Amino acid sequence: MPKLPLISGIEAIKALNKVGYKIDHQTGSHIILRQEKEPHRRLTVPNHGELAKGTLRAIIRQSGLTVEEFIKLLK
């Protein structure tokens, strides 16, 4: 399994935008994304300078992507 990079919440949101997640709203420092197509998943991404590896791994899992697919989206 590839190593997760250290990225910010904004970088994670930019990568998720490429697969159909759009910003729905923001509550405090957490940005809520919603998938435009079925199954309309909702993700909560902290707007932090650096996401913890466990948090990033949970966001990737909830988005329905693999770590490898997510890393490709960062490029």
C-alpha positions in Angstrom: 0.0 0.0 0.0 1.4 3.4 -0.9 2.2 5.9 1.7 -0.2 8.7 2.2 1.2 12.2 1.5 0.8 15.0 4.0 -1.7 17.3 2.4 -4.0 20.1 3.5 -7.8 20.0 3.6 -8.0 22.3 0.6 -5.7 20.0 -1.4 -8.0 17.0 -0.5 -11.0 19.0 -1.6 -9.4 19.8 -5.0 -8.7 16.2 -5.6 -12.2 15.1 -4.6 -13.7 17.8 -6.9 -12.2 15.8 -9.9 -14.4 12.8 -9.1 -17.7 14.8 -8.6 -17.7 16.1 -5.0 -18.7 19.7 -4.7 -18.8 22.0 -1.6 -22.2 21.9 0.0 -21.6 24.1 3.0 -19.1 24.9 5.8 -19.6 24.6 9.5 -16.8 26.2 11.4 -13.5 24.8 10.1 -15.2 21.7 8.5 -16.2 21.8 4.8 -19.0 19.4 3.8 -18.8 18.0 0.3 -21.6 16.3 -1.5 -21.4 13.9 -4.5 -23.3 15.2 -7.5 -24.2 11.7 -8.8 -25.7 8.6 -7.1 -25.2 7.6 -4.3 -24.9 11.3 -3.2 -22.3 10.6 -0.5 -21.5 13.4 2.0 -18.0 13.9 3.2 -16.7 16.2 6.0 -13.2 17.5 5.4 -11.4 19.6 8.1 -10.0 22.9 6.7 -6.7 22.3 8.4 -3.2 23.0 7.1 -2.3 19.4 7.4 -4.7 16.4 7.7 -3.8 13.6 10.1 -3.1 10.3 8.2 -6.0 8.5 9.9 -8.4 11.3 9.0 -7.3 11.4 5.4 -7.5 7.6 5.2 -11.1 7.7 6.6 -12.1 10.5 4.0 -10.7 8.4 1.2 -12.5 5.3 2.4 -15.8 7.2 2.7 -15.4 8.6 -0.8 -15.4 5.1 -2.3 -11.9 5.5 -3.6 -8.7 3.5 -3.0 -5.6 5.2 -1.7 -3.9 4.6 -5.1 -6.8 6.3 -7.0 -6.8 9.3 -4.5 -3.0 9.8 -4.9 -3.4 9.9 -8.7 -6.0 12.6 -8.3 -3.5 14.8 -6.4 -1.3 15.0 -9.6 
